[in-house]
Amino acid sequence: VGAKSTAHGSVTVSSPGVTSQTASGGATATIRVSPGAQITFSATVQQYYTFLGWETGMGSMVSTDNPYVTSNITIDTTINAAEGAPSTVTIQAGTGGSVSPTTIANVPYATPITVSGNTLSINGTTVTATPDEEYVFSSWTNATDPIVADRTITANFASDGKILVGAKSTAHGSVTVSSPGV
């Protein structure tokens, strides 16, 4: 029975009365057991990576438990630890504004995004979209859950809809321009 580690982690396979084996960096740890023996598979992954579960060689998910304990194995078998890689999120501003910060690195796999008006939060980092004069914040593009790969999110801005009104005085007078609420 074997367990293949992820590229960014390690696995241990063990069974009562058998010396456990550990492998890392994509290698396989194997032990010899009797059919139906209790076997424990455990995995660790590097910082920012996420353990997703145990898969067959064909990619079918066997379990998301860690450790995974079974006694249902009756033939030579290897299962693979699956991991989710961290992502980098780039935040850009459309015409009429700015954002800060513009990059969030090492976002863990499947991290949710919280959006509230002109701010969004990803893995504890808050991004604020600030409109330029004569613009208002309108929306975020590509700010959907969850983050499972590198992505670019855009802050969108729109004209504030106001127009510029002015009056020119004569050389010997003055002009006052007013509007309720301005």
C-alpha positions in Angstrom: 0.0 0.0 0.0 1.4 3.4 -0.9 0.7 7.1 -0.6 2.2 9.6 -3.0 3.1 13.0 -1.6 2.4 16.4 -3.2 5.2 18.4 -4.7 4.9 20.8 -1.8 4.4 18.5 1.1 4.9 15.1 2.7 2.9 11.9 3.4 3.1 9.2 6.0 1.5 5.7 5.6 1.2 3.5 8.7 -0.5 0.4 10.0 -0.4 -1.2 13.5 2.7 -3.5 13.8 4.3 -2.1 10.7 7.0 0.6 10.5 5.5 3.7 9.1 7.0 5.3 6.0 7.2 8.9 5.0 7.9 10.5 1.6 8.0 14.1 0.3 8.4 16.2 -2.8 6.2 14.0 -5.0 7.7 10.6 -3.9 5.7 7.6 -2.7 5.8 6.0 0.8 4.9 2.3 0.8 4.3 -0.4 3.4 3.4 -4.1 3.2 0.2 -5.1 5.0 -2.3 -8.0 5.0 -5.4 -7.4 3.0 -8.0 -5.6 5.1 -5.5 -4.3 7.6 -6.2 -0.8 9.2 -4.1 1.8 7.3 -3.6 5.4 8.2 -2.6 8.0 5.5 -1.6 11.5 6.7 -0.3 14.5 4.8 1.2 17.9 5.4 1.7 20.7 2.9 3.9 23.7 2.9 2.8 27.1 4.1 0.1 28.7 1.8 -0.7 25.4 0.2 -4.0 23.6 1.1 -4.5 19.9 1.5 -7.5 18.9 -0.7 -7.8 15.2 -0.1 -6.7 11.7 -1.2 -7.2 10.7 -4.9 -6.9 7.6 -6.9 -4.4 7.5 -9.8 -7.3 8.5 -12.1 -8.1 11.6 -10.1 -11.2 10.4 -8.3 -11.4 11.7 -4.7 -11.2 8.9 -2.1 -11.5 11.1 1.0 -10.9 14.6 2.3 -10.0 13.4 5.8 -6.5 14.0 7.1 -5.5 11.6 8.5 -7.5 9.1 6.4 -8.0 5.7 8.1 -9.3 2.7 6.2 -9.4 -1.1 6.3 -11.0 -1.5 2.9 -7.9 -2.0 0.9 -7.5 -5.6 -0.4 -5.1 -5.2 -3.4 -1.9 -3.3 -4.1 -2.9 0.4 -4.0 -1.4 3.8 -4.1 -3.4 6.9 -3.3 -2.2 10.4 -4.0 -2.3 13.4 -1.7 -3.9 16.4 -3.5 -3.0 20.0 -2.9 -4.3 23.4 -3.9 -1.6 26.0 -4.7 -1.6 29.5 -3.4 -2.6 32.3 -5.8 -1.6 35.9 -6.5 -4.5 38.4 -6.8 -3.8 41.6 -8.8 -6.2 44.5 -8.3 -6.4 47.2 -10.9 -8.3 50.4 -11.2 -10.4 51.3 -14.2 -10.6 54.8 -15.6 -11.5 57.4 -12.9 -9.9 56.0 -9.7 -7.2 54.1 -7.9 -6.9 51.0 -5.7 -4.7 50.2 -2.8 -3.0 47.7 -2.4 -2.6 46.4 -5.9 -1.3 42.9 -5.2 -2.1 40.2 -2.6 0.4 37.3 -2.7 0.2 33.8 -1.2 -3.6 33.6 -1.1 -4.5 30.1 0.1 -6.5 27.9 -2.3 -10.3 28.4 -2.2 -10.1 31.7 -0.2 -13.4 33.6 -0.2 -13.7 37.3 -1.1 -15.8 39.7 1.0 -17.1 42.7 -0.9 -18.7 45.7 0.8 -19.2 48.7 -1.5 -15.8 50.1 -2.6 -13.8 47.7 -0.3 -13.1 44.0 -0.6 -11.2 41.7 1.7 -9.1 38.7 0.8 -7.4 36.6 3.4 -7.3 39.5 5.9 -6.1 42.1 3.4 -8.6 45.0 2.7 -8.5 46.7 -0.7 -10.0 50.1 -1.1 -11.1 51.6 -4.4 -10.9 55.4 -4.4 -12.6 57.5 -7.1 -11.0 60.5 -8.6 -12.7 63.9 -8.6 -15.8 63.8 -10.8 -16.1 60.0 -10.5 -17.8 57.6 -8.2 -17.1 53.9 -7.5 -19.5 51.7 -9.4 -18.5 48.0 -9.1 -15.9 45.2 -8.9 -15.2 42.9 -11.9 -14.1 39.3 -11.3 -14.5 39.5 -7.5 -16.3 36.2 -7.1 -15.6 33.3 -4.7 -13.5 31.3 -4.3 -10.0 32.1 -5.4 -8.5 28.9 -6.8 -5.9 30.4 -9.3 -4.1 33.7 -10.0 -6.6 36.3 -10.9 -7.0 40.0 -11.7 -9.9 42.0 -10.1 -10.9 45.4 -11.5 -12.4 48.4 -9.6 -14.8 50.2 -11.9 -15.7 53.9 -11.7 -18.3 56.0 -13.5 -18.8 59.7 -14.0 -20.5 61.4 -11.0 -23.0 62.8 -13.5 -22.5 66.4 -12.5 -21.8 69.1 -15.1 -19.7 72.1 -14.8 -21.6 75.4 -14.8 -19.9 78.8 -14.7 -20.5 82.4 -15.4 -18.1 85.1 -16.4 -18.4 88.5 -14.9 -17.9 91.8 -16.8 -14.8 93.8 -16.1 -16.8 96.0 -13.7 -19.1 93.6 -11.9 -19.4 90.2 -10.2 -21.4 87.0 -10.7 -22.7 84.5 -8.2 -23.6 81.0 -9.2 -25.5 78.8 -6.8 -27.6 75.7 -6.8 -29.5 74.1 -3.9 -27.5 71.3 -2.2 -24.2 72.3 -3.7 
